[in-house]
């Protein structure tokens, strides 16, 4: 099961030890770590990323899910959304990309108080015990949440609304007097530009998630190829499931009409 993992420690050294635990569990086939980082909550309330990029194709902090999650760890959800990316729109996009509930982001933000350090990771785990036991020994507080299926409902709704507005304005334009046609045409042109922007945003987001999913599959393939025989079968099963989920997702999004 794909999950967002966050383990809160009292200091950076413990968080680094926690990172070693994740790597060992990954090597042993107990979990798969797609991307991970250590995030420090500074005394002034800001956050800084101290470490990452050790886990293969996604491990460069360009992993969409993890990067967006880190972007929202600045504080309670409202404050984080006001600061993420410098704009509310950017923060809303981050929130959608994380694919966990706002309650989890609130809980994670509240746990990461100034002076604390968090190990955050996007992982695949079948059982929670291996991670929990490893982190509890180090004094870490473990939080996790399953990643939800990617949805495009908000984009679809926005696009449908804009199309409806355009259709209504065109009908009004057709029946308008000459002195009103220019103003209505300006409105139609502005709505068409907004529609184009929305469609481009939706396509970009879809393509980004597609690359993200493909990179995860490649990560699993590499692990299956390099693993010892007793671990190889487990990774091959993960590859098969990831491919199945990916192709089902692609089939669904191809039905979206922009």
C-alpha positions as CSV (number, residue, x, y, z in Angstrom):
1,X,0.0,0.0,0.0
2,X,1.4,3.4,-1.0
3,X,1.6,5.7,2.0
4,X,2.9,9.1,3.1
5,X,5.1,8.5,6.2
6,X,6.3,11.1,8.7
7,X,8.4,10.3,11.7
8,X,9.1,13.2,14.2
9,X,12.3,13.2,16.2
10,X,13.8,15.5,18.8
11,X,17.0,16.1,16.8
12,X,18.5,15.7,13.4
13,X,20.9,12.8,14.4
14,X,17.9,10.6,15.3
15,X,16.2,11.5,12.1
16,X,19.4,10.4,10.2
17,X,19.3,7.1,12.1
18,X,15.7,6.8,11.1
19,X,16.7,7.3,7.5
20,X,19.2,4.4,7.9
21,X,16.4,2.2,9.2
22,X,14.3,3.0,6.2
23,X,17.1,2.1,3.8
24,X,17.7,-1.2,5.6
25,X,14.0,-2.1,5.5
26,X,14.1,-1.2,1.8
27,X,17.1,-3.4,1.1
28,X,15.5,-6.3,3.0
29,X,12.3,-6.0,1.0
30,X,10.1,-5.1,3.9
31,X,9.1,-1.8,2.3
32,X,9.9,0.2,-0.8
33,X,11.1,3.8,-0.3
34,X,10.3,5.9,-3.4
35,X,11.4,9.2,-2.0
36,X,12.5,10.6,1.4
37,X,13.8,13.7,3.1
38,X,14.7,15.1,6.5
39,X,12.8,18.3,7.3
40,X,13.9,20.6,10.2
41,X,11.5,23.0,11.8
42,X,13.7,25.9,12.7
43,X,13.3,27.9,15.9
44,X,11.8,30.8,13.9
45,X,9.1,28.6,12.6
46,X,10.5,28.1,9.0
47,X,11.3,24.7,7.6
48,X,14.4,23.6,5.8
49,X,15.1,20.3,3.9
50,X,18.4,18.8,5.0
51,X,18.6,15.6,3.1
52,X,17.1,13.6,0.3
53,X,17.9,12.2,-3.1
54,X,19.0,8.7,-2.0
55,X,16.3,6.4,-3.2
56,X,16.4,6.1,-6.9
57,X,14.4,7.8,-9.7
58,X,12.1,9.7,-7.4
59,X,14.7,10.4,-4.7
60,X,15.6,13.8,-5.7
61,X,12.8,15.7,-4.0
62,X,11.2,16.2,-7.4
63,X,8.8,13.4,-6.4
64,X,5.5,15.3,-6.8
65,X,3.7,13.8,-3.8
66,X,6.6,14.2,-1.3
67,X,7.6,17.6,-2.6
68,X,4.1,18.9,-2.2
69,X,3.7,17.5,1.3
70,X,6.9,19.2,2.4
71,X,5.6,22.4,0.9
72,X,2.6,22.3,3.2
73,X,4.5,21.6,6.4
74,X,4.9,25.3,7.3
75,X,2.2,25.2,9.9
76,X,-1.6,24.7,10.3
77,X,-3.2,24.1,6.9
78,X,-4.5,27.6,6.5
79,X,-1.1,29.2,7.2
80,X,0.7,26.7,5.0
81,X,-1.6,27.2,2.1
82,X,-1.0,31.0,2.4
83,X,2.7,30.5,2.1
84,X,3.2,27.5,-0.2
85,X,4.6,28.5,-3.5
86,X,3.9,32.1,-2.6
87,X,0.3,31.9,-3.8
88,X,-3.0,30.3,-2.6
89,X,-3.4,28.7,-6.1
90,X,0.0,27.0,-5.7
91,X,-0.9,25.8,-2.3
92,X,-4.2,24.4,-3.4
93,X,-2.3,22.5,-6.2
94,X,0.1,21.2,-3.6
95,X,-2.8,20.0,-1.4
96,X,-4.3,18.1,-4.3
97,X,-1.0,16.6,-5.2
98,X,-0.3,15.2,-1.7
99,X,-3.4,13.0,-1.9
100,X,-4.0,12.8,1.8
101,X,-6.7,14.4,3.9
102,X,-6.4,17.9,5.3
103,X,-6.7,16.3,8.8
104,X,-3.4,14.5,8.2
105,X,-1.6,17.6,7.0
106,X,-2.9,19.4,10.1
107,X,-1.7,16.7,12.4
108,X,1.7,16.5,10.7
109,X,2.1,20.3,10.9
110,X,1.1,20.4,14.6
111,X,3.6,17.6,15.4
112,X,6.5,19.3,13.6
113,X,6.9,22.2,16.1
114,X,10.0,24.4,16.2
115,X,13.0,22.5,17.3
116,X,11.7,19.1,16.0
117,X,12.9,17.2,13.0
118,X,10.9,15.0,10.7
119,X,11.8,12.1,8.4
120,X,9.2,12.2,5.6
121,X,8.9,9.5,2.9
122,X,6.7,8.2,0.2
123,X,6.7,4.4,0.7
124,X,5.0,1.1,-0.1
125,X,4.5,-1.1,2.9
126,X,2.5,-4.3,3.4
127,X,2.7,-4.2,7.2
128,X,3.3,-1.2,9.5
129,X,5.2,-3.1,12.2
130,X,8.7,-3.1,10.7
131,X,8.7,0.7,10.4
132,X,7.0,1.3,13.7
133,X,9.4,-1.0,15.7
134,X,12.5,0.6,14.0
135,X,11.4,4.1,14.7
136,X,10.1,3.6,18.2
137,X,13.5,2.4,19.3
138,X,14.8,5.8,18.2
139,X,12.1,7.7,20.0
140,X,10.3,8.7,16.8
141,X,6.6,9.4,16.7
142,X,5.2,7.7,13.5
143,X,2.4,9.2,11.4
144,X,1.2,7.7,8.2
145,X,-1.7,7.9,5.8
146,X,-2.6,5.9,2.7
147,X,-2.3,7.9,-0.6
148,X,-5.6,8.4,-2.3
149,X,-6.3,7.7,-5.9
150,X,-5.5,10.7,-8.1
151,X,-8.7,12.7,-9.0
152,X,-9.3,15.4,-11.5
153,X,-12.7,16.3,-10.3
154,X,-11.9,19.9,-9.5
155,X,-10.3,20.5,-12.9
156,X,-13.3,18.8,-14.6
157,X,-15.8,21.0,-12.7
158,X,-13.9,24.2,-13.4
159,X,-13.6,23.3,-17.1
160,X,-17.3,22.4,-17.3
161,X,-18.3,25.6,-15.6
162,X,-16.3,27.7,-18.0
163,X,-17.7,25.9,-21.0
164,X,-21.2,26.6,-19.7
165,X,-20.4,30.3,-19.3
166,X,-19.0,30.5,-22.8
167,X,-22.0,28.8,-24.3
168,X,-24.4,31.1,-22.5
169,X,-22.4,34.2,-23.6
170,X,-22.3,33.0,-27.2
171,X,-26.1,32.6,-27.2
172,X,-26.5,36.1,-25.7
173,X,-24.1,37.5,-28.3
174,X,-26.1,36.0,-31.1
175,X,-29.2,37.8,-30.0
176,X,-27.6,41.0,-28.8
177,X,-27.8,44.5,-30.4
178,X,-24.8,45.8,-32.3
179,X,-23.6,48.0,-29.4
180,X,-23.6,45.0,-27.0
181,X,-21.8,42.5,-29.2
182,X,-18.4,44.0,-28.7
183,X,-18.6,43.7,-24.9
184,X,-20.0,40.2,-25.1
185,X,-17.3,39.2,-27.5
186,X,-14.6,40.5,-25.1
187,X,-16.2,38.4,-22.3
188,X,-16.2,35.3,-24.6
189,X,-12.5,35.9,-25.5
190,X,-11.6,36.2,-21.8
191,X,-13.5,33.1,-20.9
192,X,-11.8,31.2,-23.7
193,X,-8.4,32.2,-22.5
194,X,-9.2,31.1,-19.0
195,X,-10.5,27.8,-20.4
196,X,-7.3,27.3,-22.3
197,X,-5.3,27.9,-19.1
198,X,-7.4,25.4,-17.2
199,X,-7.0,22.8,-19.8
200,X,-3.3,23.3,-20.0
201,X,-3.0,23.1,-16.2
202,X,-5.1,19.8,-16.2
203,X,-2.9,18.3,-18.9
204,X,0.3,19.3,-17.2
205,X,-0.8,17.9,-13.9
206,X,-1.9,14.7,-15.6
207,X,1.4,14.3,-17.4
208,X,3.4,15.0,-14.2
209,X,1.5,12.3,-12.4
210,X,2.1,10.0,-15.3
211,X,5.8,10.5,-15.1
212,X,5.7,10.0,-11.3
213,X,3.8,6.7,-11.7
214,X,6.2,5.5,-14.4
215,X,9.2,6.4,-12.3
216,X,7.8,4.3,-9.4
217,X,7.4,1.3,-11.7
218,X,11.0,1.7,-12.8
219,X,12.1,1.9,-9.2
220,X,10.3,-1.4,-8.5
221,X,11.8,-3.0,-11.6
222,X,15.3,-2.1,-10.6
223,X,14.7,-3.5,-7.1
224,X,13.3,-6.7,-8.4
225,X,16.3,-7.1,-10.7
226,X,18.9,-6.4,-8.1
227,X,17.3,-8.2,-5.1
228,X,18.2,-11.6,-3.7
229,X,15.9,-14.5,-4.8
230,X,13.8,-14.5,-1.7
231,X,13.0,-10.8,-2.0
232,X,12.8,-10.7,-5.8
233,X,9.4,-12.4,-5.9
234,X,7.9,-9.8,-3.5
235,X,9.2,-7.0,-5.7
236,X,7.9,-8.6,-8.9
237,X,4.5,-8.8,-7.3
238,X,4.7,-5.1,-6.5
239,X,5.7,-4.4,-10.1
240,X,2.7,-6.3,-11.4
241,X,0.3,-4.5,-9.1
242,X,1.8,-1.1,-9.9
243,X,1.6,-1.7,-13.6
244,X,-2.1,-2.8,-13.3
245,X,-3.0,0.2,-11.2
246,X,-1.2,2.5,-13.6
247,X,-2.8,1.1,-16.8
248,X,-6.3,1.3,-15.1
249,X,-5.6,4.9,-14.2
250,X,-4.4,5.7,-17.8
251,X,-7.6,4.1,-19.2
252,X,-9.7,6.3,-17.0
253,X,-8.0,9.6,-17.7
254,X,-8.1,9.0,-21.4
255,X,-11.9,9.3,-21.2
256,X,-11.6,12.8,-19.9
257,X,-12.7,15.3,-22.5
258,X,-11.3,18.8,-22.4
